[in-house]
Amino acid sequence: MRKYETLYIIQPTLEEEAVKALVERFSALITEQGGQVEKVDEWGKRRLAYPIDDFREGYYVLMNFSSDADTPQELERVFKITDGVIRYLIIREDE
């Protein structure tokens, strides 16, 4: 298993319950794929460096997880089709 880190930004207009539901959904996706979520760090609402889709701030979430190579691809696919996510980045951590 490899270690990965993902940072994603959720629309600031979503309710708190909707944000929690998205975080749980992405964590569940990793565990369903056979991975293990090591840490979820919710940074909260922060100002963006530049406007993205007319948003000036977003809800930041940092997640560290271990999985095989297929899980980040599936997570990226889900990020792309989820309306609440305005930006994301998945990187593989060095050993």
Residue frames as qw, qx, qy, qz and C-alpha x, y, z in Angstrom:
[[0.000, 0.887, 0.461, 0.000, 0.00, 0.00, 0.00],
 [0.402, 0.311, -0.006, 0.861, 1.14, 3.50, -0.79],
 [0.167, -0.613, -0.460, 0.620, 0.56, 6.65, 1.23],
 [0.195, 0.549, 0.426, 0.692, -1.34, 9.56, -0.29],
 [0.086, -0.452, -0.382, 0.801, -2.34, 13.05, 0.73],
 [0.124, 0.563, 0.590, 0.565, -5.28, 14.94, -0.72],
 [0.015, -0.365, -0.308, 0.878, -6.41, 18.49, -0.19],
 [0.072, 0.504, 0.693, 0.511, -9.82, 19.47, -1.48],
 [0.073, 0.108, 0.207, -0.970, -11.84, 22.67, -1.30],
 [0.047, 0.542, 0.838, 0.032, -15.61, 22.56, -0.83],
 [0.011, -0.606, -0.316, -0.730, -17.98, 25.37, -1.81],
 [0.093, 0.021, -0.550, 0.830, -18.50, 27.81, 1.07],
 [0.484, -0.144, -0.123, -0.854, -22.24, 28.10, 0.34],
 [0.637, -0.166, -0.739, -0.142, -22.96, 24.54, 1.52],
 [0.645, -0.651, 0.055, -0.396, -24.50, 23.96, 4.94],
 [0.229, -0.600, 0.734, -0.220, -22.34, 22.45, 7.69],
 [0.798, -0.003, 0.558, -0.227, -24.23, 19.14, 7.46],
 [0.802, 0.595, 0.000, -0.063, -23.57, 18.94, 3.71],
 [0.219, 0.770, -0.582, 0.142, -19.85, 19.57, 4.24],
 [0.488, -0.383, 0.743, -0.251, -19.68, 16.81, 6.88],
 [0.869, 0.267, 0.361, -0.208, -21.57, 14.47, 4.53],
 [0.644, 0.713, -0.275, 0.005, -19.04, 15.08, 1.73],
 [0.054, -0.665, 0.714, -0.212, -16.09, 14.46, 4.06],
 [0.676, -0.135, 0.671, -0.273, -17.70, 11.21, 5.23],
 [0.842, 0.489, 0.114, -0.195, -18.49, 10.20, 1.64],
 [0.481, 0.730, -0.481, 0.070, -14.87, 10.61, 0.51],
 [0.270, -0.505, 0.770, -0.282, -13.54, 8.78, 3.59],
 [0.797, 0.081, 0.518, -0.300, -16.00, 5.92, 3.03],
 [0.752, 0.618, -0.168, -0.153, -14.96, 5.67, -0.61],
 [0.202, 0.663, -0.706, 0.146, -11.35, 5.05, 0.41],
 [0.446, -0.265, 0.788, -0.330, -12.28, 2.37, 2.96],
 [0.840, 0.322, 0.280, -0.335, -14.65, 0.68, 0.48],
 [0.659, 0.662, -0.356, -0.040, -11.77, 0.44, -2.00],
 [0.924, -0.110, -0.248, 0.268, -9.66, -1.37, 0.63],
 [0.357, 0.526, -0.295, 0.713, -7.70, 1.67, 1.80],
 [0.520, -0.555, -0.513, 0.398, -7.26, 3.15, 5.24],
 [0.026, 0.869, 0.052, 0.491, -7.87, 6.78, 6.17],
 [0.621, -0.062, -0.467, 0.627, -5.10, 7.82, 8.56],
 [0.174, -0.427, -0.335, 0.822, -6.06, 11.43, 9.25],
 [0.131, 0.719, 0.506, 0.457, -8.75, 13.92, 8.27],
 [0.302, -0.360, -0.246, 0.848, -7.92, 17.52, 9.10],
 [0.148, 0.803, 0.515, 0.262, -10.72, 20.01, 8.47],
 [0.383, 0.008, -0.094, 0.919, -9.17, 23.47, 8.17],
 [0.089, 0.700, 0.513, -0.488, -12.51, 25.21, 7.90],
 [0.409, 0.851, 0.302, 0.132, -13.46, 28.19, 5.78],
 [0.482, -0.474, 0.193, 0.712, -10.49, 30.14, 4.38],
 [0.349, 0.815, -0.071, -0.457, -9.96, 32.84, 1.80],
 [0.860, 0.308, 0.291, 0.285, -8.81, 31.62, -1.62],
 [0.446, -0.355, 0.262, 0.779, -5.68, 33.06, -3.24],
 [0.160, 0.130, -0.424, -0.882, -7.78, 33.88, -6.32],
 [0.677, 0.157, 0.257, -0.671, -11.47, 33.49, -7.22],
 [0.032, -0.054, 0.963, 0.262, -12.51, 29.99, -8.34],
 [0.124, -0.477, -0.811, -0.314, -15.96, 29.71, -9.97],
 [0.187, -0.670, -0.131, -0.707, -16.84, 33.14, -8.48],
 [0.740, -0.617, -0.260, 0.074, -16.05, 31.94, -4.94],
 [0.153, 0.807, -0.378, 0.427, -13.62, 33.99, -2.86],
 [0.323, -0.471, 0.734, -0.368, -13.40, 31.49, 0.00],
 [0.768, 0.051, -0.576, -0.277, -13.76, 27.75, 0.45],
 [0.781, -0.494, 0.289, -0.249, -13.92, 25.00, 3.06],
 [0.374, 0.594, -0.712, 0.016, -10.52, 23.25, 3.12],
 [0.912, -0.291, 0.229, -0.176, -10.09, 19.56, 4.04],
 [0.235, 0.620, -0.749, -0.017, -6.74, 17.73, 4.21],
 [0.940, -0.144, 0.172, -0.258, -6.83, 13.93, 4.22],
 [0.058, 0.559, -0.824, -0.071, -4.00, 11.40, 4.55],
 [0.912, 0.019, 0.232, -0.339, -4.66, 7.81, 3.53],
 [0.213, -0.385, 0.862, 0.252, -3.03, 4.53, 2.49],
 [0.802, 0.369, 0.305, -0.356, -4.32, 2.52, -0.45],
 [0.677, 0.088, 0.568, 0.459, -3.41, 0.73, -3.64],
 [0.192, -0.167, 0.351, 0.901, -2.83, 2.67, -6.88],
 [0.032, -0.452, -0.730, -0.512, -6.44, 2.43, -8.14],
 [0.221, -0.700, -0.596, 0.325, -8.08, 4.27, -5.24],
 [0.137, -0.513, 0.007, 0.848, -6.69, 7.76, -6.00],
 [0.028, -0.055, -0.645, -0.762, -7.97, 7.45, -9.57],
 [0.220, -0.564, -0.780, -0.157, -11.45, 6.57, -8.31],
 [0.258, -0.659, -0.385, 0.592, -11.30, 9.39, -5.75],
 [0.107, -0.284, 0.286, 0.909, -10.31, 11.85, -8.50],
 [0.108, -0.308, -0.759, -0.563, -13.23, 10.66, -10.65],
 [0.270, -0.679, -0.670, 0.129, -15.64, 11.26, -7.75],
 [0.239, -0.526, -0.117, 0.808, -14.12, 14.70, -7.04],
 [0.054, -0.035, 0.500, 0.863, -14.73, 15.68, -10.67],
 [0.255, -0.415, -0.714, -0.502, -18.41, 14.74, -10.66],
 [0.328, -0.600, -0.612, 0.398, -19.23, 16.13, -7.21],
 [0.115, 0.829, 0.272, 0.475, -20.78, 19.59, -7.46],
 [0.478, -0.875, -0.073, 0.024, -19.63, 20.74, -4.02],
 [0.716, -0.353, 0.226, 0.558, -15.90, 20.33, -4.73],
 [0.338, 0.929, -0.007, -0.148, -14.35, 23.36, -6.42],
 [0.377, 0.725, -0.570, 0.089, -10.69, 22.25, -6.38],
 [0.917, -0.352, 0.188, -0.025, -8.66, 19.18, -5.34],
 [0.347, 0.693, -0.631, 0.045, -5.12, 17.80, -5.39],
 [0.957, -0.258, 0.123, -0.044, -3.96, 14.23, -4.72],
 [0.298, 0.735, -0.604, 0.086, -0.27, 13.50, -4.24],
 [0.932, -0.120, -0.322, 0.115, 1.65, 10.35, -3.37],
 [0.400, -0.855, 0.323, -0.062, 3.86, 10.76, -0.32],
 [0.509, 0.543, -0.656, 0.129, 7.46, 9.59, -0.54],
 [0.861, -0.277, -0.418, 0.082, 8.49, 6.64, 1.57]]
